[in-house]
């Protein structure tokens, strides 16, 4: 009975983390380029009361399954799911969506290494440089002069500008594509940014529409890949699991109380 108390407590702790993950997913349902997360679970160590295959008689018979009592559950990982989000047509010439795999490279001031993002809602700073909504420079740096009337971004990341007084487009730069062997291993920094880690593997650079990465769509943004219906169903399931685990604690406590009463 005491064992059931601790086992049920592990279930409550695990579902509490599950609810935290789901709540964060729902909070970011409108965040550009956001990727949902999923809590993974694994069972804990088992007490071997009777070993499977233990001898049950002098005739050599064996127990086929034994008695193995589990001691609960724990969160083994919180995995980020990098499936494609819906593309939203904005008509803004500086909005760019990645259709397929890949990340944008971003320079964060004061950081020893570059960061990476799926959010392509870019703007221009006071120097005409292409930046994120926080003012972080897109790498490599792309500068749009005051004489540029309009910008065209091709599916491979080439940025062209129509310059006043010129009949042909001028090349302003190239948006670099980055991919990782294991994007789920990237370290989330917030602000739509990720950072390379040992688990993600080393960044592999290339061009969009080539080198194993997706294509760019100008005038679109990639929306969050969170499904509200799916997350609400998951939340209800987690809530019921939490209630069931708490019921296990209550039941075990009542059983302990009844056992104590027998001694009186």
Secondary structure as UniProt FT lines:
FT   HELIX           2..27
FT   TURN            28..30
FT   TURN            32..33
FT   STRAND          37..43
FT   STRAND          46..50
FT   TURN            52..53
FT   TURN            58..59
FT   STRAND          67..70
FT   STRAND          73..80
FT   STRAND          87..89
FT   TURN            93..94
FT   STRAND          95..99
FT   STRAND          103..107
FT   TURN            109..110
FT   STRAND          115..117
FT   STRAND          123..124
FT   TURN            126..127
FT   STRAND          129..131
FT   TURN            133..134
FT   STRAND          137..139
FT   TURN            146..147
FT   STRAND          148..153
FT   TURN            155..156
FT   STRAND          158..163
FT   TURN            164..165
FT   STRAND          170..174
FT   STRAND          177..179
FT   TURN            181..182
FT   HELIX           183..185
FT   STRAND          187..190
FT   TURN            191..192
FT   STRAND          193..195
FT   TURN            198..200
FT   STRAND          204..206
FT   TURN            208..209
FT   TURN            211..212
FT   STRAND          215..218
FT   STRAND          220..222
FT   HELIX           228..262
//
